[in-house]
Amino acid sequence: MPLFICDGCGCVENTATSDFWIQRREGLPDRRCSKCRTGKWHDRFPQRPYAGQKVIWPPRASITSSFQSRSMWIASASGIAACGGPR
């Protein structure tokens, strides 16, 4: 199943455990993981930042920007949830 990088928090999400395809069909410019869209991670697998996995989103040209999101996500492990707000 295809993976994508969340434009909100930089974690890697599966298109089958999120509404990725609905977001695409609606023409939304960003793709958000289940936690960024609903406030709750699905727990089918652990929430982790992008670490070089093969992804279908974002397009190759913008993957470098997701490294900035990854750094932000890792820094958030010190007490602030990846998608904002205290744990």
N, C-alpha and C positions, 0 to 999 in steps of 0.2 A: 504494500500500500504506500502511496506517495507521501513524502514528508514535506513540510514547509517550515519556514522560519517566521514566527509571529512578529509582525511589525510593531506590536505594542511593547513586548517584553524581551524579545530575542530568543525565546525558547523554541525547541523543535517540537512540532505537533504533527499528528497524522491526519490526513484529510478525512479519514473514516471516523475519527473521534471528535470532529469539529464540524462547523458548517462552512468549511472552506468553499465548496462548490456553490453554495447559495450566495456567499459573499461575492464570488466571481460572477455569477449570473446577474446579480444586482448591480454589477459594475463598480463595486466599492474599490477605492484606490489602494487600500491596505487590507492585509489578511490578518486576522486575530485568532489566537488560540482559544480553547474553550474557557480558560480562566479569565482572559481579558474580555471575552464576550459575555460571560454569565456570572463571573465572580467565583466560580468553583472549578477546580481541576477535576477531570473525569476519573483519575486513578486507575486507568487501564495500564499505564506505565508511568514511571517517575517523571516529573517535570524537570527537564534539563536544558541548559543553554546550548546553542549551536556549537558544534565541535568538529566541523568538517564533513558531516554526513551529506549524502547526495540528496538534494532537495529540488522541488519543482518551483518553489517561490522563495525569495524574490528572484527575478531574472538575474542571470549571472553578473551583469554589470553592476548591480547594486548590492551584491553579497558583502562587499567590504564594509558597507554601512552597518550591516548586521553585527559585525565584530564590535562596533561601538555599543550596540544594544547588549551584546553578550557581556561586555565588561560591566555595564550597568547592572545586568542581571546578577552577575557574580558578586558585585559589591552589595547588592540588596540582601544577600544571604546573612548579613550581619544584623538583621532585625526588621527589615522592611520587605514586604512581599514583592515579588518580581513585577506584579501588575499594579503596584501602588498600595499604600495603606499598611498599617501595622499588622503583624501576623496574629 
